[in-house]
Amino acid sequence: MIRYLTAGESHGKALVTIVEGFPSNLPIDSEYINFHLKRRQLGYGRSIRMKIESDQVQVQSGIRFGKTLGSPISLFIENKDWANWQDTMMVDKQSSEPEKVTIPRPGHADLVGVSKYNFNDIRNSIERSSARETAARVAAGTVARKFLEHFGILIGSFVESIGGIYSSQDYYKQLLQNKKLSGSSGWKISVKADKSSVRVLDPAQEKKIIDKIKIVKKRGDTVGGSFVTIATGVPMGLGSFMQFDRKLEAEIAFHMMSINAVKGVEIGSGFSSAEEFGSEVHDEIIMDKNGFSRKSNNAGGIEGGISNGLPILVRSAMKPISTLAKPLQTIDLSKMKKVSSRYERSDITAVPACAVISESTLAWVLAKHFLIKFGGDSMEETTDNFKSFTKNFMTRIHKGFKQ
Ligand SMILES: Cc1cc2nc3c(=O)[nH]c(=O)nc-3n(C[C@H](O)[C@H](O)[C@H](O)COP(=O)(O)O)c2cc1C
């Protein structure tokens, strides 16, 4: 069973994650992790912070000469901005403390954080609830992604909409119809999306979105959007219906919803399927050279909590950033008086970054279920188990039904 924990405050010294449970002999290096960390930092509409940080992982353990050892992998990402925040983020008690933050922003973790943990400074809530933590998650998820790549499972994402601006082409619908976008693999979709500063597949839509972000910025406002995460090459059989908490879609939804500001998740045709006939929704079963396939993929690659061999399709919604330059109404907790919310350096939108984070998130869930199914302490053992399952898959089914 793989697991990871992250630690670190937004303006603290660093973010740290310990990743455990991957087999030995998986080839991986810092450059690969850094490549995906950089992707998380891109996107039009981000704050100046992204110019300060240029995330570089320091691998502290678990990898030797470019291969995993099977031991815990500890990853350390320095916060470059810490240099500007040292006085505010001192570890040890000081004779004087920085000015306290007393005005909570609606939509952020400020008020709930101080109420729950009995803080007298909202800074204590801001620091850990910040999405800066997702850099550590991306680092952990990148180990999972590398592991999956070895088995031909490739993950990608693209932004579907920002501020309500969609492409005239319905790419998600095309995926539900089992059409291939930008070649056959999930990753190729990301390669195309990464060429756009807002990670969309349609250049005309990109222009409209950038114009909208400019207007929104001028107004002192923020915007959210939706994005699609896709995994191709996923074998049939990950997840289970034997117990509620082993259902693949349940775990994907849980992990996606754990990303900051993600407020909605659907698998396959999710919400629209509620309005359609069964004959329009369910993916008819056909034979192909590898075994079974489907005419469509409205199920988003999962039936009964188990992957069915088709691409996994997930669509998520991100709410607008809650720190607004044109502030909303709130209360100053030190005076218990009505005031305007405070502004702290902030993104106008972070949907492109969120989509990148979702790739690591999906990778983590799939790697977990892959290892539950195929196991193994070394990559060689896991590969043998996987090959034996796929090689004998159809034979096993035929035999079983002939008996
Ligand atoms: C990549 C990314 C960047 C974000 N940047 C900001 C930001 O600059 N300012 C802000 O107020 N919220 C930002 N958020 C959203 C907050 O982290 C989030 O709204 C907050 O933690 C409260 O959690 P909740 O929205 O999930 O309830 C960002 C989220 C993500 C995923």
The ligand as an SDF file (V2000), in Angstrom:
LIG
                    3D

 31 33  0  0  0  0  0  0  0  0999 V2000
   -3.0440   26.1220   -7.7400 C   0  0  0  0  0  0  0  0  0  0  0  0
   -3.8920   26.8920   -6.7820 C   0  0  0  0  0  0  0  0  0  0  0  0
   -3.5810   28.2100   -6.5000 C   0  0  0  0  0  0  0  0  0  0  0  0
   -4.3700   28.9500   -5.6310 C   0  0  0  0  0  0  0  0  0  0  0  0
   -4.0420   30.2570   -5.4020 N   0  0  0  0  0  0  0  0  0  0  0  0
   -4.7820   30.9830   -4.5560 C   0  0  0  0  0  0  0  0  0  0  0  0
   -4.4790   32.3470   -4.3040 C   0  0  0  0  0  0  0  0  0  0  0  0
   -3.5190   32.9010   -4.8620 O   0  0  0  0  0  0  0  0  0  0  0  0
   -5.2780   33.0310   -3.4470 N   0  0  0  0  0  0  0  0  0  0  0  0
   -6.3540   32.4630   -2.8280 C   0  0  0  0  0  0  0  0  0  0  0  0
   -7.0350   33.1200   -2.0740 O   0  0  0  0  0  0  0  0  0  0  0  0
   -6.6750   31.1690   -3.0510 N   0  0  0  0  0  0  0  0  0  0  0  0
   -5.9200   30.4140   -3.8850 C   0  0  0  0  0  0  0  0  0  0  0  0
   -6.2440   29.1040   -4.1020 N   0  0  0  0  0  0  0  0  0  0  0  0
   -7.4320   28.5390   -3.4600 C   0  0  0  0  0  0  0  0  0  0  0  0
   -7.2530   28.3410   -1.9670 C   0  0  0  0  0  0  0  0  0  0  0  0
   -6.1080   27.5670   -1.6820 O   0  0  0  0  0  0  0  0  0  0  0  0
   -8.4980   27.6950   -1.3650 C   0  0  0  0  0  0  0  0  0  0  0  0
   -9.6330   28.3610   -1.7860 O   0  0  0  0  0  0  0  0  0  0  0  0
   -8.4230   27.7160    0.1430 C   0  0  0  0  0  0  0  0  0  0  0  0
   -7.3950   26.8530    0.5700 O   0  0  0  0  0  0  0  0  0  0  0  0
   -9.7270   27.2940    0.8290 C   0  0  0  0  0  0  0  0  0  0  0  0
  -10.0370   25.9800    0.5240 O   0  0  0  0  0  0  0  0  0  0  0  0
  -11.3440   25.5660   -0.3020 P   0  0  0  0  0  0  0  0  0  0  0  0
  -11.5090   26.5730   -1.3860 O   0  0  0  0  0  0  0  0  0  0  0  0
  -11.0060   24.2050   -0.8430 O   0  0  0  0  0  0  0  0  0  0  0  0
  -12.4900   25.5680    0.6350 O   0  0  0  0  0  0  0  0  0  0  0  0
   -5.4730   28.3440   -4.9880 C   0  0  0  0  0  0  0  0  0  0  0  0
   -5.7900   27.0070   -5.2790 C   0  0  0  0  0  0  0  0  0  0  0  0
   -5.0140   26.2780   -6.1670 C   0  0  0  0  0  0  0  0  0  0  0  0
   -5.3620   24.8630   -6.4660 C   0  0  0  0  0  0  0  0  0  0  0  0
  1  2  1  0
  2  3  1  0
  2 30  2  0
  3  4  2  0
  4  5  1  0
  4 28  1  0
  5  6  2  0
  6  7  1  0
  6 13  1  0
  7  8  2  0
  7  9  1  0
  9 10  1  0
 10 11  2  0
 10 12  1  0
 12 13  2  0
 13 14  1  0
 14 15  1  0
 14 28  1  0
 15 16  1  0
 16 17  1  0
 16 18  1  0
 18 19  1  0
 18 20  1  0
 20 21  1  0
 20 22  1  0
 22 23  1  0
 23 24  1  0
 24 25  2  0
 24 26  1  0
 24 27  1  0
 28 29  2  0
 29 30  1  0
 30 31  1  0
M  END
$$$$
